């Protein structure tokens, strides 16, 4: 029971960190594109 709970907890933490990293990367990419558009 506890092992399954710990495993689920670890999966959730890694999943959230992965999603946050993806969002930050996407935001950075969007900001770079906006900078290119503003430059023109």
Order of alpha helices (4+ residues) and beta strands (2+ residues): alpha
